[in-house]
Amino acid sequence: MATYNGTRYLPQQIRSVLDQLVEADELVIVDDCSRDDTVALIESIGSSRIRLYRNDRNQGVFHSFERALSLSQGEVVFLCDQDDVWLPGKRQAFVDAFVRDPAALIVLSDAQVIDAQSNVTITSFMATRGGFQGSLWSTLARNRYLGCTMALRRSLLHRVVPIPRNVPMHDMWIGALGTIFGHVVYLEKPYLQYRRHGGNVSPSTPQSLWRMLRWRVTLAYLLLVRWSSVKIAGASR
């Protein structure tokens, strides 16, 4: 989890996560120089499962997420936003999916969309995207990967980081790499409440056709570069 000025929704989200963790689990949080009481709030929870790190200067959501991913130690790594809510059974359902399919590199689920007051406004996020399609070409055409609904294996994590600074969105990057190096398991049941409000980092308004095209070309190029580097590294061993 990356945090920044998150006191309004953070207590509910952290509680929803901690309630599902088992003894060996951890919640890695990187705070990006919050100017409110976010850090004090996290420290006041007093959970031994929370590992809190603070950036020495504001570096943005991409770098903070990348740092949190790099600091994680688990075999399965969940991406987690500061303002959403995990629904009951999320952790176990994802872990079970990885166990059932040893070749799966990513597991993700559908999500409900909620507003600032936690009212459900959309019962299925994926329905707004025409249903989940996770292939590389589908992702380049229209992204269905939503980071907060995803978890990945550590074997993929080593291929995800470092995240290129000019990648359009980190969740598209991770999802596309999951399909290139393995495959993705999609759970139709919503296991997350995805909060949309005025302070979201991800855009909620349509982007221009030119920007969308430029993003896709950039992503395709960066994926090719990463795939080539992985193959070369593997061949040299």
C-alpha positions in Angstrom: 0.0 0.0 0.0 1.1 3.5 -0.8 -0.3 6.3 1.4 -0.6 10.0 1.0 -2.9 12.2 3.1 -5.2 9.3 3.6 -6.7 9.7 7.1 -10.3 9.9 5.8 -10.6 6.4 4.5 -7.5 4.7 5.7 -8.8 3.3 9.1 -11.6 1.4 7.3 -9.3 0.0 4.7 -6.5 -1.1 7.1 -9.1 -2.8 9.3 -10.6 -4.7 6.4 -7.1 -6.0 5.4 -5.8 -6.8 8.9 -9.0 -8.8 9.7 -8.1 -11.3 6.9 -4.4 -11.7 7.5 -2.9 -14.8 9.0 0.2 -15.0 11.3 2.8 -15.1 8.5 1.3 -12.2 6.5 2.4 -8.6 6.4 1.0 -5.2 5.4 3.7 -3.2 3.8 2.9 0.6 3.7 5.1 3.3 2.1 4.0 6.8 3.0 4.8 9.5 0.5 5.5 12.4 2.9 1.9 12.9 4.0 1.1 16.3 5.4 -1.8 15.1 7.5 -1.9 12.6 10.4 -1.6 9.5 8.1 1.6 8.3 9.7 0.4 8.9 13.3 -2.8 7.0 12.5 -1.0 4.0 11.1 1.4 3.9 14.1 -1.5 4.2 16.5 -3.0 0.9 15.2 -0.1 -0.9 16.8 -0.3 -4.1 14.6 2.9 -6.2 14.4 1.8 -7.1 10.9 2.2 -3.5 9.6 5.6 -2.6 8.2 5.7 1.2 7.7 8.2 3.0 5.6 8.4 6.7 4.9 9.8 8.4 1.7 12.4 11.1 2.5 10.7 13.3 -0.1 7.5 13.2 -2.1 8.1 10.8 -5.0 4.6 10.1 -6.4 2.4 7.1 -6.5 4.4 5.1 -9.0 7.6 5.2 -7.0 5.9 4.6 -3.7 4.1 1.5 -5.1 7.3 0.2 -6.6 9.1 0.7 -3.3 6.3 -1.1 -1.4 6.4 -4.0 -3.9 10.2 -4.3 -3.6 10.0 -4.3 0.2 7.4 -7.1 0.3 8.5 -10.6 1.4 5.5 -12.8 0.7 5.1 -15.4 -2.0 1.8 -13.7 -3.0 1.7 -9.9 -3.1 -1.6 -8.0 -3.1 -1.8 -4.5 -4.4 -3.8 -2.3 -2.1 -5.0 1.3 -2.3 -5.5 3.5 0.8 -9.2 4.3 0.3 -10.9 1.0 -0.8 -12.4 -1.8 1.3 -11.5 -5.5 1.2 -14.6 -7.6 1.3 -14.7 -10.8 3.4 -12.9 -13.8 1.9 -10.7 -11.9 -0.4 -7.3 -13.1 0.9 -8.4 -16.8 1.1 -10.1 -16.8 -2.3 -7.0 -15.4 -4.1 -4.6 -17.7 -2.3 -6.8 -20.7 -3.1 -6.7 -19.7 -6.8 -2.9 -19.6 -6.8 -2.8 -23.0 -5.2 -5.2 -24.5 -7.7 -3.2 -23.2 -10.6 0.6 -23.2 -10.1 1.1 -21.5 -13.5 -1.0 -18.5 -12.7 1.1 -15.4 -12.2 -1.8 -13.0 -11.4 -5.2 -13.4 -9.8 -7.7 -10.6 -9.9 -11.4 -10.2 -9.1 -14.4 -8.1 -9.9 -15.2 -5.1 -7.6 -18.1 -3.1 -6.5 -17.8 0.7 -6.9 -18.6 2.9 -3.9 -18.7 6.6 -3.4 -17.2 8.9 -0.8 -20.0 7.8 1.7 -19.4 4.1 1.0 -22.7 3.7 -0.9 -22.5 1.1 -3.7 -23.0 2.9 -7.0 -22.0 0.1 -9.4 -22.3 -3.6 -8.5 -19.7 -4.8 -11.1 -16.7 -2.8 -12.1 -15.8 -5.3 -14.9 -19.3 -4.9 -16.4 -18.5 -1.2 -17.1 -15.5 -2.5 -19.1 -17.5 -5.0 -21.1 -16.4 -7.9 -18.9 -12.9 -9.1 -18.1 -10.5 -9.8 -21.0 -6.9 -10.2 -20.0 -5.0 -10.9 -23.1 -2.2 -8.6 -24.2 -4.1 -7.4 -27.2 -7.2 -6.8 -25.2 -5.2 -4.8 -22.6 -3.7 -2.7 -25.3 -7.2 -2.0 -26.7 -8.9 -1.4 -23.4 -7.4 -1.9 -20.0 -9.4 -4.1 -17.6 -6.6 -4.4 -15.0 -7.4 -2.5 -11.8 -4.4 -2.6 -9.4 -6.4 -2.8 -6.2 -8.2 -5.9 -7.4 -4.9 -7.8 -8.2 -2.4 -10.1 -6.6 0.7 -11.5 -8.1 3.3 -14.2 -7.5 6.8 -13.2 -6.4 8.2 -14.9 -9.5 6.4 -12.2 -11.6 7.3 -9.4 -9.2 11.0 -9.8 -10.1 10.0 -9.1 -13.8 7.7 -6.2 -12.9 10.2 -4.0 -11.1 11.7 -1.6 -11.8 8.5 0.0 -13.3 9.5 2.3 -16.2 8.7 5.9 -15.3 6.9 6.5 -18.6 4.6 3.4 -18.3 1.0 4.6 -18.7 -0.4 2.9 -15.6 1.3 0.4 -13.2 -1.7 -2.0 -13.3 -1.6 -2.2 -17.1 2.1 -2.9 -16.9 1.7 -5.7 -14.3 -1.3 -7.2 -16.0 0.4 -7.3 -19.4 3.5 -8.9 -18.0 1.4 -11.5 -16.3 0.0 -12.6 -19.7 3.4 -12.5 -21.4 5.2 -14.7 -18.9 2.3 -16.8 -17.7 -1.4 -16.4 -17.4 -4.1 -14.7 -15.4 -7.0 -16.1 -13.2 -10.1 -14.0 -13.0 -12.6 -14.4 -10.1 -16.1 -13.1 -11.0 -17.1 -12.5 -7.5 -16.4 -8.9 -6.2 -13.9 -9.1 -3.4 -13.3 -5.4 -3.1 -15.2 -2.1 -2.8 -13.4 0.3 -5.1 -13.9 3.9 -4.0 -14.4 6.7 -6.5 -14.2 10.2 -5.2 -12.7 13.5 -6.1 -9.2 12.7 -4.8 -8.5 9.5 -6.8 -5.1 9.3 -8.4 -6.3 7.3 -11.4 -8.3 9.3 -14.0 -12.1 9.0 -13.9 -12.7 11.0 -17.1 -12.1 9.8 -20.6 -8.7 10.6 -22.1 -8.2 12.0 -25.6 -7.8 9.5 -28.4 -4.3 10.7 -29.1 -3.2 10.2 -25.5 -4.8 6.7 -25.4 -2.9 5.8 -28.6 0.4 7.2 -27.3 0.0 5.3 -24.1 -0.6 2.0 -25.9 2.4 2.5 -28.2 4.6 3.4 -25.2 3.4 0.4 -23.3 3.9 -2.0 -26.2 7.5 -0.7 -26.6 8.3 -1.0 -22.9 6.9 -4.5 -22.7 9.0 -5.6 -25.7 12.1 -4.1 -24.0 11.4 -5.9 -20.7 10.6 -9.2 -22.4 13.9 -9.0 -24.3 15.9 -8.2 -21.2 14.4 -11.2 -19.3 15.1 -13.5 -22.2 18.6 -12.3 -22.6 19.2 -12.7 -18.8 17.8 -16.2 -18.9 19.9 -17.2 -21.8 23.1 -16.0 -20.1 22.6 -18.2 -17.0 
